[in-house]
Amino acid sequence: MQQHRAVQPESDAIQQMAEGCGESVIGSSRVGGIVGSVRERMALLGDKRSYLEQIARNLSDEQEQVVIATDTARRKSQAAFDNLEKSSETMQVSALELHDLIALIQSLGEDVKRFANAMADVITASQTIDSIARSTNMLALNAAIEAERAGAAGATFAVVAAEVKKLAQDTRQVTDRISTTMHSLGTEASRFVSQVERGVDQSRSAQRHFETINIAIRRAGDMVRDVAAQTDAIAESSAGVRSDTGELCDNLFVFMEDVAGCSEHLDDALGQTTALEALSNEVFNKLLHTGLSHRDNPFVEMAMTTCDEIRRLIEANLDSGALAEGDVFDREYRPRGEPGLVRYDNRFNDFADAHIRPILDRFWGDDTQAYGAVISNQDGYLPTHLSIRSHAPTGDATHDATHCRNRMIVLDRTTSEAILHQNDRYYAAVYRFEPTPSNVCILRNIFVPLWIRGRYWGNFELAYIR
């Protein structure tokens, strides 16, 4: 393999061009990351466009229903108030009529009492007549006795006495019937008077209840009037809200159209930024291949030397039979089935962990300027990684995204571009490394093709920050 040699720049201008190209890639990558992030957010907003528009339409429809319901409530409140007013008037008329009825019943009761008193007088007169009839009967009896003693001379007087006796008896019979009738009438009159008095008491109680009901109706009328006033205020507010809602919906639709337009512009910006980043990366890669960037040259030499060391290690184990070539090039990936992670196993893992990971760990720590190192095959599969990034998963998303990166398949745009440069001595690139949203950095990478026994396996990748 041809060795990369550092060439001392002939002027500061050449060095500055190399540095400027690297910074351009870094800037393009940063801008691309920002534009990509904004585009993703705009895409999420675009995905919610139909949902937001439907909500706006529903809000407008519901507000229209509120206006209709409020107007209906206002009409019903007014109707209820009118009915209560009529009910109150009816109750007042009924109360007056009941008052007149009570007066009439009381007057009837007084009449019945007077009638009872008249019947008492009749009974007294009847008793007097009965007494006279008794006396007349005794008189007639005595006259009959005297006529009998007078003989023929008293015959005419005897006839008169008999008639007087018969009159007295008839009078007593009539007075008995009158007395019996008067007693019955008196009893009925007393019962009727009692009933009239109870009716008067109940009527007065009903009158008091009428007054209570009338007061309740008036209070209900006042409350209905207040409700009607509140309903009018709600109706006015609802009309204003309906107008505001309509304006809001119109503005929302315009805003969503603007979002769609901005999303298209962002797509263009992202495409141009990506193209600029690719162009800058191409220039950066070519400049590094000239050996004019003395800042990057040590990392290029380090990456190529380390890749050659890994190659020799693998080939030595293949030659000794400790490792099978089929295991080295195994591309059958068995899912590990870990919750929240997508990682795989293959037959090269154990050897990579035991022999290659110690080499990778040299590029981690305070005593090195490198950010890290890794090997990935032509599928982007990472059979091993730095020890710091090969921990067992804990279930914590932030921890696992940072510390469980071995056994993953990461075939991003930069790695894919490096695979296309497999016939070059190396491929230099700058890219955003974002294991978590809160952990983002811009890395310079040197990809060195790893060829095993003349067969392309993948790349050794050295990342650093300069």
Secondary structure, DSSP 4 states (H G I P E B T S, - for coil): -PPP-----SSHHHHHHHHHHHHHHHHHHHHHHHHHHHHHHHHHHHHTHHHHHHHHHHHHHHHHHHHHHHHHHHHHHHHHHHHHHHHHHHHHHHHHHHHHHHHHHHHHHHHHHHHHHHHHHHHHHHHHHHHHHHHHHHHHHHHHHHHHHHGGGGHHHHHHHHHHHHHHHHHHHHHHHHHHHHHHHHHHHHHHHHHHHHHHHHHHHHHHHHHHHHHHHHHHHHHHHHHHHHHHHHHHHHHHHHHHHHHHHHHHHHHHHHHHHHHHHHHHHHHHHHHHHHHHHHHHHHHHHHT--TTTHHHHHHHHHHHHHHHHHHHHHHHHTSS-HHHHT----EE---TT---EE-TTHHHIIIIIHHHHGGG-STT-SEEEEEEEETT-B-S---GGGBPPP-S-HHHHHHHB-TT-B---HHHHHHHHTTTSS-EEEEEEEEEETTEEEEEEEEEEEEEETTEEEEEEEEEE--
